[in-house]
């Protein structure tokens, strides 16, 4: 079993968290998904190595982006343009 962590940009509500969770859970081999709205943190556990590309694609399918490491230090982009799920 392996675990990988990511930082997701653009989530602003519980619906956002649910969207990311549902999409990432569909990645083959994923056994657990934990999303923290306050930090944008995403932890993914899988039976084998986590498929990084598939997780990133699932986050994008949900309407969000995975922050690149350099962007994490710079504040991870513009989060003022509204909710990624379209609720605001």
C-alpha distances in whole Angstrom, upper triangle without the diagonal:
4,7,10,14,17,21,22,26,29,27,30,30,28,28,27,23,23,24,21,19,20,20,16,15,17,15,13,10,10,9,11,13,15,19,21,25,26,24,23,20,17,13,10,7,6,4,5,7,9,12,14,18,17,16,19,21,20,21,24,25,25,27,26,25,22,24,24,24,28,28,26,29,32,31,29,32,34,33,37,37,36,33,31,31,35,36,38
4,7,10,14,17,19,23,26,25,28,28,26,27,25,22,22,23,19,17,19,19,15,15,17,14,13,10,9,10,10,12,14,17,19,22,24,22,20,17,14,10,8,6,6,7,6,5,6,10,12,15,15,13,16,19,18,19,22,23,23,25,23,22,19,21,20,20,24,25,23,25,28,27,25,28,31,30,34,34,33,31,28,29,33,34,35
4,7,10,14,16,20,22,21,24,24,23,24,22,19,19,20,17,15,17,17,13,13,16,14,14,11,9,10,9,10,11,13,15,19,20,18,16,13,10,7,5,4,6,9,9,8,7,10,11,14,14,12,14,17,16,16,19,21,20,23,20,19,16,17,18,17,21,22,19,22,25,24,22,25,28,27,30,31,30,27,25,26,30,31,32
4,7,11,13,16,20,19,22,23,22,22,20,17,19,19,15,14,17,16,12,13,16,13,15,13,11,12,11,10,11,12,14,17,18,16,14,11,8,6,5,7,9,12,11,9,7,9,8,12,12,10,11,15,14,14,17,19,18,20,17,16,12,14,14,14,17,18,16,19,21,21,19,22,24,23,27,28,27,25,23,24,27,29,30
4,7,10,13,16,16,19,20,19,20,17,15,17,17,13,13,16,16,12,14,17,15,17,16,13,14,12,10,9,10,11,14,15,12,10,7,6,4,6,9,12,15,15,12,10,12,10,13,13,10,11,15,14,13,16,18,17,18,15,14,10,11,12,11,15,15,13,16,18,17,15,18,21,20,24,25,24,22,20,22,25,26,27
4,6,10,13,13,16,18,18,19,15,13,16,15,12,13,16,14,12,14,17,15,18,17,14,16,14,11,10,9,11,12,14,10,8,6,5,6,8,12,14,18,17,15,11,12,10,12,13,9,9,13,12,10,13,15,15,15,12,10,7,7,9,9,13,12,10,14,15,14,12,15,17,17,20,21,21,19,17,19,22,23,24
4,7,10,10,13,15,16,17,14,12,15,15,12,13,16,15,13,16,19,17,20,20,17,19,16,13,12,9,9,10,11,8,5,5,6,9,11,15,18,21,21,18,15,16,13,14,15,12,10,14,13,10,12,15,14,14,10,8,6,6,8,9,11,10,8,11,13,11,9,12,14,13,17,18,18,16,15,17,20,21,21
4,7,7,11,13,14,14,10,10,13,12,9,11,14,13,12,15,17,16,20,20,17,19,17,13,12,9,9,9,11,9,5,6,7,10,12,16,18,22,22,20,16,16,13,14,14,11,9,12,11,8,10,12,11,10,7,6,5,6,9,11,13,11,10,13,14,12,9,11,12,11,14,15,15,13,11,13,16,17,18
4,6,9,12,14,14,10,11,14,13,11,14,17,15,15,18,20,19,23,24,21,23,20,16,15,12,11,10,11,9,6,9,10,14,16,20,22,26,26,23,20,19,16,17,17,14,12,14,13,10,10,13,11,10,6,5,6,6,10,12,13,10,10,13,12,10,6,7,8,7,11,12,11,10,9,12,14,16,16
4,6,9,12,12,8,10,13,12,11,14,16,15,16,19,21,21,25,26,23,24,22,18,16,13,12,10,11,11,8,11,13,16,18,22,24,28,28,26,23,22,19,19,19,16,14,15,14,11,11,13,11,9,6,7,9,10,13,16,17,13,13,16,15,12,9,9,8,5,8,9,8,6,6,9,11,12,12
4,6,8,9,5,7,10,10,9,12,14,14,15,17,19,20,23,24,21,22,19,15,14,10,10,7,9,10,7,10,11,15,17,21,23,27,27,26,22,22,20,20,19,16,15,16,14,11,12,13,10,9,7,9,11,12,16,18,19,16,15,18,17,14,12,12,11,8,11,11,9,6,6,8,10,11,11
4,7,8,6,8,11,12,12,14,16,17,18,20,22,23,27,28,24,25,22,18,16,12,11,7,8,10,9,12,14,18,20,23,26,30,31,29,25,26,23,24,23,20,18,20,18,14,15,17,13,12,11,13,14,15,19,20,22,18,17,19,19,15,14,14,12,8,10,11,8,6,8,9,10,9,9
4,5,5,7,9,10,11,13,15,16,17,19,21,23,26,27,23,24,20,17,15,11,10,7,9,12,11,13,14,18,20,23,26,29,31,29,26,26,24,25,23,20,20,20,18,15,17,17,13,13,12,15,17,18,22,23,25,21,20,23,22,18,17,17,16,12,13,14,10,7,9,9,10,8,9
4,5,5,6,9,10,10,12,14,15,16,19,21,24,25,21,21,18,15,13,10,10,7,10,13,12,14,14,16,18,21,24,27,29,28,24,25,24,24,23,19,20,20,17,15,17,17,13,14,14,16,18,19,23,24,26,23,22,25,25,21,20,20,19,15,17,17,14,11,11,10,12,10,12
4,5,5,6,9,10,10,12,14,15,17,19,23,24,21,21,18,15,14,11,12,10,13,15,13,15,15,18,18,21,23,27,29,28,24,24,23,23,21,18,18,18,15,13,15,14,10,12,12,16,17,19,23,25,27,24,23,26,26,22,20,20,19,16,17,17,13,9,9,7,10,8,11
4,5,5,6,9,10,11,12,14,16,18,21,22,19,20,17,14,13,10,11,8,12,13,10,12,12,15,16,20,22,25,27,26,22,22,20,20,19,16,15,16,13,10,12,12,8,9,9,12,14,16,19,21,23,20,19,23,22,19,17,17,16,13,15,14,11,8,7,6,9,9,11
4,5,5,6,9,10,11,12,15,16,20,20,17,17,14,10,9,6,8,6,10,11,9,10,9,12,13,17,19,23,24,23,20,20,19,19,18,14,15,16,13,10,13,13,9,11,10,13,13,16,19,21,23,21,19,22,23,19,17,18,18,15,17,17,15,11,10,9,13,13,15
4,6,5,6,9,10,10,13,15,18,19,16,16,13,10,10,8,11,10,14,15,13,13,12,14,14,17,19,22,24,23,20,20,20,20,18,15,16,16,12,11,14,13,9,12,12,15,16,19,22,24,26,24,22,26,26,23,21,21,21,18,20,20,17,13,12,10,13,13,16
4,5,5,6,9,10,11,13,17,19,16,17,15,12,12,10,13,12,16,16,13,14,12,15,15,17,19,22,24,23,19,19,18,18,15,13,13,13,10,9,10,9,6,8,9,13,14,17,20,23,25,23,22,25,25,22,20,20,20,17,19,18,16,12,10,8,11,12,15
4,6,5,6,8,10,11,15,16,13,15,12,9,10,8,11,11,14,14,11,11,9,11,11,14,16,19,21,20,16,16,15,15,13,10,10,11,7,6,9,8,5,8,8,10,11,14,17,19,22,20,19,22,23,20,17,18,18,16,19,18,16,13,10,10,14,15,17
4,6,5,6,9,10,14,14,11,12,9,6,7,7,10,11,15,15,12,11,9,10,10,12,14,17,19,18,15,15,15,16,13,10,12,13,9,9,12,11,9,12,12,13,13,17,19,21,24,22,21,24,25,23,20,21,22,19,22,22,19,16,14,13,17,17,20
4,6,5,7,9,13,14,11,12,11,9,11,11,14,15,18,18,16,15,12,13,12,14,15,18,20,20,16,16,16,16,13,11,13,13,9,10,12,10,8,12,13,15,16,19,22,24,27,25,24,28,28,26,23,24,24,22,24,23,21,17,15,13,17,17,20
4,5,5,7,11,13,11,13,12,10,12,12,15,16,19,19,16,15,12,13,12,14,14,17,18,18,14,14,14,13,10,9,10,9,5,7,9,7,6,10,11,13,13,17,20,22,25,23,22,26,27,25,21,22,23,21,23,22,20,17,14,13,17,18,21
4,5,5,9,10,8,10,9,7,10,10,14,15,18,18,14,13,10,10,8,10,11,14,15,14,11,11,11,11,8,6,9,9,5,7,10,9,9,12,12,13,12,16,18,20,23,22,21,24,25,23,20,22,23,21,24,24,22,19,16,15,19,20,23
4,5,8,9,6,7,7,6,10,11,15,17,20,20,17,15,12,11,9,10,10,12,14,15,12,12,13,14,11,9,12,12,9,10,14,12,12,15,15,16,16,19,21,23,26,25,24,28,29,27,24,25,26,24,27,27,25,21,19,18,21,22,25
4,6,9,7,10,10,10,14,15,18,20,23,23,19,18,15,14,12,12,11,13,15,15,13,12,13,13,10,9,12,11,8,11,13,11,11,15,16,17,17,21,22,25,28,27,26,30,31,29,25,27,28,26,29,28,26,22,19,18,22,23,26
4,6,6,9,10,10,14,15,19,21,24,22,19,18,14,13,10,11,9,11,12,12,9,8,10,10,6,7,10,9,7,10,13,12,13,16,16,16,15,19,20,22,26,25,24,28,29,28,24,26,27,26,29,28,27,24,21,20,24,25,28
4,6,9,11,12,16,18,22,24,27,26,23,21,17,15,12,11,8,9,10,11,9,9,12,12,9,10,13,12,11,14,16,15,16,20,20,20,19,22,23,25,28,28,27,31,32,31,28,29,31,30,33,32,31,27,24,24,27,29,32
4,6,9,11,15,18,21,24,27,25,22,20,16,14,10,9,5,6,7,9,8,9,12,13,11,11,15,15,13,16,19,18,19,22,21,21,20,23,23,25,28,28,27,30,32,31,28,30,32,31,34,34,32,29,26,26,29,31,33
4,6,8,11,14,17,20,23,21,19,16,13,11,7,6,4,7,8,9,7,9,11,13,10,9,13,14,12,14,17,16,16,19,19,19,17,20,21,23,26,26,24,28,30,28,25,28,29,28,31,31,29,26,23,23,27,28,30
4,7,10,14,17,20,23,22,20,17,13,11,8,6,5,7,10,11,10,12,14,17,14,13,16,17,15,16,20,19,18,22,21,21,20,23,24,25,28,28,26,29,31,30,27,29,31,29,32,33,31,27,25,24,28,29,31
4,7,10,13,16,19,18,16,14,11,8,6,5,7,10,12,13,11,13,15,17,15,12,16,17,14,15,18,18,17,20,19,20,18,20,22,23,26,26,24,27,29,27,25,27,28,26,30,30,28,25,23,22,26,26,28
4,7,10,13,16,15,13,11,7,6,5,7,9,12,14,14,11,13,14,16,14,10,13,15,12,12,16,16,14,17,16,16,15,17,19,20,24,23,21,24,26,23,21,23,25,23,26,26,24,21,19,19,22,23,25
4,7,10,12,12,10,8,6,5,7,9,12,15,17,17,14,16,16,18,16,13,15,17,14,13,17,17,15,17,16,16,15,17,19,19,23,21,19,22,24,21,20,22,23,21,24,25,23,19,18,18,22,22,23
4,6,9,9,7,6,5,7,9,12,15,19,20,19,16,17,16,18,16,13,14,16,13,11,15,16,13,15,13,14,12,14,17,18,21,19,17,20,21,18,17,19,20,17,20,21,19,16,15,15,19,18,20
4,6,6,5,5,7,9,12,15,18,22,23,22,19,20,19,21,20,16,16,19,16,14,17,18,15,16,14,15,14,14,17,18,20,18,15,18,19,16,15,18,18,16,18,20,18,15,15,16,19,18,19
4,6,5,7,9,12,15,18,21,25,26,25,21,22,20,22,21,17,17,19,17,14,16,18,14,15,13,14,14,14,18,18,20,18,15,18,19,15,14,16,16,13,15,17,15,12,13,13,16,15,16
4,6,8,11,14,17,20,24,27,28,27,23,25,22,24,24,20,20,22,20,17,19,21,18,18,15,16,15,15,18,18,20,17,14,16,17,14,14,15,16,13,15,17,16,14,15,16,18,17,17
4,5,9,12,15,18,22,25,26,24,21,22,20,22,22,18,17,20,19,16,18,20,18,17,14,14,13,12,15,14,16,14,11,13,14,11,11,14,15,12,15,18,17,15,16,17,20,19,19
4,7,10,13,17,20,23,24,22,19,19,17,18,18,15,14,17,15,12,14,16,14,14,11,10,9,9,13,13,15,13,10,14,14,11,10,12,13,11,14,16,15,13,13,14,17,18,18
4,7,10,13,17,20,21,19,16,17,15,17,17,13,13,16,15,12,15,17,15,16,12,12,10,10,13,13,16,14,11,14,16,13,12,15,17,15,18,20,19,16,16,17,20,21,21
4,7,10,13,17,17,16,13,14,12,14,14,10,11,14,12,10,13,15,13,15,12,11,9,11,13,14,17,16,13,17,18,16,14,17,19,17,20,21,20,17,16,17,20,21,22
4,7,10,14,15,13,10,13,12,15,14,10,12,15,13,12,16,17,16,18,15,15,12,14,15,15,19,18,16,19,21,19,17,20,22,21,24,25,24,21,19,20,24,24,26
4,7,10,11,10,7,10,10,13,11,8,11,14,12,12,15,16,15,18,16,15,13,15,17,17,21,20,18,22,24,22,20,22,24,23,26,27,26,23,20,21,25,25,27
4,7,9,9,7,10,11,14,13,11,14,16,14,15,18,19,18,21,20,19,16,19,20,20,24,24,22,25,27,26,23,26,28,27,30,31,29,26,24,24,28,29,31
4,5,6,6,9,11,14,12,11,14,16,14,16,19,19,19,22,21,20,18,21,21,22,26,26,24,27,29,28,26,28,30,29,33,33,31,28,26,26,30,31,33
4,7,8,11,14,16,14,14,18,19,18,19,22,22,23,26,25,24,22,24,25,25,29,29,28,31,33,32,29,32,34,33,36,37,35,32,29,29,33,34,36
4,6,9,12,14,13,13,17,18,18,19,22,22,23,26,25,23,21,23,23,23,27,28,27,29,32,31,29,31,34,33,37,37,36,33,30,30,34,35,37
4,6,9,12,12,12,14,16,16,18,20,21,22,24,23,21,18,20,20,20,23,24,23,26,29,28,26,28,31,30,34,34,34,31,28,29,33,34,36
4,6,9,8,8,11,13,13,14,16,17,18,20,19,17,15,17,17,18,21,22,21,24,26,25,23,25,28,27,31,31,30,27,24,25,29,30,32
4,6,5,6,9,10,11,13,14,15,17,19,18,16,14,16,16,18,21,21,21,24,26,25,22,24,27,26,30,30,29,27,23,24,28,30,32
4,5,5,6,9,10,11,12,14,16,17,15,13,11,13,12,14,17,18,17,21,22,22,19,21,23,23,27,27,26,24,21,23,26,28,30
4,5,5,6,9,10,11,12,14,15,14,12,11,13,13,15,18,18,19,22,23,23,19,21,23,23,27,26,26,24,20,22,25,27,29
4,5,5,6,9,10,10,12,14,14,13,12,15,16,18,21,20,21,24,25,24,21,22,24,24,27,26,25,23,19,20,23,26,28
4,5,5,6,9,10,11,13,12,11,9,13,14,16,19,18,18,22,23,21,18,20,22,21,24,24,23,20,17,18,21,23,25
4,5,5,6,9,10,11,9,7,6,10,11,14,16,15,16,19,20,19,15,17,19,18,22,21,21,19,15,17,20,22,24
4,5,5,6,9,10,10,9,9,13,14,17,19,18,19,23,23,22,18,19,20,20,23,22,21,19,15,16,19,22,24
4,5,5,6,9,9,10,10,14,16,19,21,20,20,23,24,22,19,19,21,19,22,21,20,17,14,14,17,20,22
4,5,5,7,6,6,7,11,13,16,19,17,17,20,21,19,15,16,17,16,19,18,17,14,11,12,15,17,19
4,5,5,5,6,8,11,13,17,19,17,17,21,21,19,15,15,16,15,18,17,16,14,10,12,14,17,19
4,5,7,9,11,15,17,20,22,20,21,25,24,22,19,19,19,18,20,18,17,15,11,11,14,17,19
4,6,9,11,14,17,20,23,20,20,24,23,21,18,18,18,16,18,17,15,12,8,8,11,14,16
4,7,10,13,16,19,21,18,19,22,21,19,16,15,14,13,15,13,12,10,6,7,9,12,14
4,7,9,13,16,17,14,15,18,18,15,12,12,12,11,14,12,12,9,6,9,11,14,15
4,6,9,12,14,11,12,16,15,13,10,10,11,11,14,14,14,12,10,12,15,17,18
4,6,9,12,10,10,14,14,13,9,11,13,13,17,17,17,15,13,15,18,20,21
4,6,8,6,6,10,10,9,6,8,11,12,16,16,17,16,14,17,20,22,22
4,6,5,7,9,10,11,8,10,14,15,19,19,20,20,18,21,23,25,25
4,5,5,7,9,10,9,12,15,17,20,22,23,22,21,24,26,28,28
4,5,6,7,9,8,11,14,16,20,21,23,23,22,25,27,29,28
4,5,5,6,5,7,11,13,16,17,19,19,18,22,23,25,24
4,5,5,5,8,12,13,16,18,19,19,18,22,24,25,24
4,6,7,10,13,15,18,20,21,22,21,25,26,28,26
4,6,8,11,12,15,17,19,20,20,24,25,26,25
4,6,8,9,12,14,16,17,17,20,22,23,21
4,7,8,12,13,15,15,14,18,20,21,20
4,6,9,10,13,13,13,17,18,20,18
4,6,7,9,11,12,15,15,17,15
4,6,7,8,9,13,13,14,12
4,6,8,10,13,13,13,11
4,7,9,12,10,12,9
4,6,9,7,8,6
4,5,5,6,6
4,5,8,9
4,6,8
4,6
4
